[in-house]
Amino acid sequence: MDLKHWLGRATDAIQDWADTFGPYQPHPSIEVDNDRFAAAFEELTGRLKDNYPFFHPRYAGQMLKPPHPAAVVGHLAAMLINPNNHALDGGPATAAMEREAVARLAEMFGYDTHLGHLTTSGTIANLEALFVARELHPDRGIAYSADAHYTHGRMCHVLGMKGHPVLTDDRGRMDLGALEDLLRAGEVGTVVLTTGTTGLGAVDPVHEAQPLAERHGVRVHVDAAYGGFFTLLAGLEGAEGLPPEPWRAIARCDSVVVDPHKHGLQPYGCGAVLFRDPEVGRFYLHDSPYTYFTSTELHLGEISLECSRAGASAAALWLTFQLLPPTPDGLGRVLAAGRRAALSWAELIDTSDVLELYQQPELDIVSYFPVVAPATLTGIDTASARILADGMTSPDPVFLSTLKAGSEAFTARHSKITADADGARILRSVLMKPESEHHVERLHARVEEIARR
Ligand SMILES: *Cc1c(COP(=O)(O)O)cnc(C)c1O
């Protein structure tokens, strides 16, 4: 699709609609002179060059990429009206789109009933899930793996709950023995399982942890902010297929969070939280003196902690789902390409004499480190940092990211490394663009070249 064409069509379509209300005078206070605008615009686009090329396959660093053109057009079209999905009166069309898009997410996770909505981010979505968890188990804390997203600890602090980090195994997944010991002590009311940790893409064994939690009368929340859409690859044939058990088990968990602004091709400002039991809506009850008058139906603002939220985010996600639905044949193909890229890069690293895999990728994150002699954590740390910096500043650049691996986690995976420090930075590449699939050999050759220097 031609982005420029459709951006023009979007502004025309909204203008045509606006014109049906008749002419009016724009106020001089907001009028800007064309030349002054041109100068400011020049400065803006100039300053925006101070960015990394997230769109390009030579960018193989953090979880960043531009949205799909359909999301851009959907976002722009709705944003010209600027509906607020807090209340139906703030934007009936985008509120309906939000409901439809969220229903598709619920279906993707196998929820037969749900209450859910979009949020500004995964952090806020998780906060809502933990808030409901606290209302249900006010005297008990939250367990999450030591490799869970750092915001779980922070949000426990915000909510005044005790957080219990649980040990991880040598693949970065929650250790079930450690979880069971903790559950037996009776201080935990909710377990957070992560399907796709942000650092390594490790998938907690939801199918084993959920029954364990149930036996102890403990809720289960799944943080699938990064990994959620990988459920589309569960049980598929071929290299990209994932073991289905943890993904299917999400349907039996109490709540789940997924970030369409990570793997759903959306611009930032789009997370989602879904509860399996719609009854939890009662915890959100509040009186708003301003906003509700048109409907006795539950407004989105009545089931979320946030107030104003961009209707444009819902429009963008809805339009994207019309074209690339959250199905194995739709968005699934995008994720499959990234996963194949990660697997083939891991294979190349396996045969390298200058790079070594930190661990086998589970989703689309490749973790690796430079081979150094003597093989010490300080040596690896220095070399990783050097490769990261040289990669970015080279005339034929490659953009990676680093991840701090603790010494115990490191030696659990690589027993021959001398632990002369409390940890080391390793290299990490999130291959979330499908284009990466056809760029792996060049990426690998380039990183090897830099590592050899
Ligand atoms: C990114 C991420 C979050 C936080 O989401 P934001 O949208 O960045 O606020 C939480 N959990 C996991 C597993 C994530 O990857």
The ligand as a Gaussian input file, in Angstrom:
#p B3LYP/6-31G(d) Opt

LIG

0 1
 C        7.471000      -4.315000      27.546000
 C        7.015000      -5.166000      28.649000
 C        6.280000      -4.648000      29.717000
 C        6.020000      -3.168000      29.870000
 O        5.205000      -2.718000      28.834000
 P        5.249000      -1.194000      28.343000
 O        4.272000      -1.200000      27.224000
 O        6.662000      -0.916000      27.924000
 O        4.840000      -0.348000      29.488000
 C        5.826000      -5.505000      30.687000
 N        6.095000      -6.820000      30.610000
 C        6.803000      -7.375000      29.604000
 C        7.058000      -8.838000      29.581000
 C        7.288000      -6.557000      28.582000
 O        8.031000      -7.093000      27.603000

